[in-house]
Amino acid sequence: MKKLIITESQYKSLKLIITETNHQVILDNIIKDLDKNYEKVTAVVGDYHDYYEKPRIKVKVDDSVIKAKDLLEYLKYKHHGICGEEFLKQVIDDWYHDKVKDGMLSKNITLK
């Protein structure tokens, strides 16, 4: 077995590269999951005397319509320990509004 000795600055650079790669892989997997299992829809929602169009998400497997908050709760459960709530909120928002460009979110949010 051979040992590799690196400086602290080299270690920080390598750590940053690994973290960014991991960030990209996790984001890509979540986006693929969203595209595969969910559909962006607009639902008419009644509020006392008026009706409004609200963004909603359709679950493809059973055609049920859910709120983004419900999807967030499911993704928090599914990706527990991998990424945090703020990251998932941004992923859902950017996915719904087609803001994920070149595998990047519209805001720089850390995984946790």
C-alpha positions as CSV (number, residue, x, y, z in Angstrom):
1,M,0.0,0.0,0.0
2,K,1.3,3.4,-0.9
3,K,0.5,6.7,0.8
4,L,-0.2,10.0,-0.9
5,I,0.7,13.2,0.9
6,I,-1.1,16.3,-0.1
7,T,-1.2,19.9,1.2
8,E,-4.2,21.3,3.0
9,S,-5.0,23.5,0.1
10,Q,-4.9,20.5,-2.3
11,Y,-7.2,18.7,0.2
12,K,-9.7,21.6,0.2
13,S,-9.7,21.6,-3.6
14,L,-10.3,17.9,-3.9
15,K,-13.0,18.1,-1.3
16,L,-14.8,20.9,-3.2
17,I,-14.6,18.9,-6.5
18,I,-16.0,15.8,-4.8
19,T,-18.8,17.8,-3.1
20,E,-19.7,19.5,-6.4
21,T,-19.8,16.2,-8.2
22,N,-22.0,14.6,-5.5
23,H,-24.3,17.7,-5.6
24,Q,-24.7,17.3,-9.4
25,V,-25.4,13.5,-9.1
26,I,-28.0,14.0,-6.4
27,L,-29.7,16.9,-8.3
28,D,-29.8,14.9,-11.5
29,N,-31.3,11.9,-9.7
30,I,-34.1,14.0,-8.1
31,I,-34.9,15.7,-11.4
32,K,-35.1,12.4,-13.2
33,D,-37.4,11.1,-10.5
34,L,-39.6,14.2,-10.8
35,D,-39.8,13.9,-14.6
36,K,-40.6,10.2,-14.4
37,N,-43.3,10.2,-11.7
38,Y,-44.8,13.7,-11.6
39,E,-46.4,16.2,-14.0
40,K,-46.8,19.9,-13.7
41,V,-50.4,21.0,-13.8
42,T,-52.5,24.0,-12.9
43,A,-55.6,23.4,-10.8
44,V,-58.6,25.6,-10.1
45,V,-58.9,26.1,-6.4
46,G,-61.9,27.7,-4.6
47,D,-61.3,30.2,-1.9
48,Y,-64.5,31.5,-0.3
49,H,-66.1,33.5,-3.1
50,D,-63.5,33.3,-5.8
51,Y,-61.7,30.7,-7.8
52,Y,-58.0,30.8,-8.6
53,E,-55.6,28.9,-10.7
54,K,-52.8,27.4,-8.5
55,P,-49.8,25.4,-9.5
56,R,-50.2,21.8,-8.5
57,I,-48.4,18.5,-9.2
58,K,-50.0,15.4,-10.7
59,V,-48.8,12.0,-9.5
60,K,-48.6,10.0,-12.7
61,V,-49.2,6.6,-11.1
62,D,-52.7,7.4,-9.9
63,D,-53.5,10.8,-11.4
64,S,-54.0,12.4,-8.0
65,V,-53.2,16.1,-7.7
66,I,-51.0,17.3,-4.8
67,K,-49.5,20.5,-3.6
68,A,-45.8,21.2,-3.8
69,K,-45.7,21.0,0.1
70,D,-46.9,17.4,-0.1
71,L,-44.2,16.5,-2.6
72,L,-41.7,18.2,-0.4
73,E,-42.7,16.1,2.6
74,Y,-42.4,12.9,0.5
75,L,-39.0,13.9,-0.9
76,K,-37.7,14.8,2.6
77,Y,-38.7,11.3,3.7
78,K,-37.2,9.7,0.6
79,H,-33.9,11.6,0.7
80,H,-33.5,11.9,4.4
81,G,-29.8,12.3,5.3
82,I,-28.8,13.0,1.8
83,C,-30.1,16.6,1.3
84,G,-31.9,19.2,3.3
85,E,-35.3,20.8,3.1
86,E,-34.1,24.1,1.6
87,F,-32.3,22.2,-1.2
88,L,-35.4,20.2,-1.9
89,K,-37.7,23.3,-1.9
90,Q,-35.4,24.9,-4.5
91,V,-35.3,21.7,-6.6
92,I,-39.1,21.5,-6.7
93,D,-39.6,25.2,-7.4
94,D,-37.0,25.2,-10.2
95,W,-38.3,21.9,-11.7
96,Y,-41.9,23.2,-11.7
97,H,-40.9,26.5,-13.4
98,D,-38.3,24.9,-15.7
99,K,-35.4,26.9,-14.2
100,V,-32.9,23.9,-13.9
101,K,-30.4,24.8,-16.6
102,D,-27.3,22.7,-17.4
103,G,-27.8,20.7,-14.2
104,M,-27.8,23.8,-12.0
105,L,-30.4,25.3,-9.8
106,S,-31.4,29.0,-10.1
107,K,-30.0,29.7,-6.6
108,N,-26.9,28.3,-5.1
109,I,-28.2,26.1,-2.3
110,T,-26.1,23.6,-0.4
111,L,-27.2,20.0,0.0
112,K,-27.7,20.3,3.7
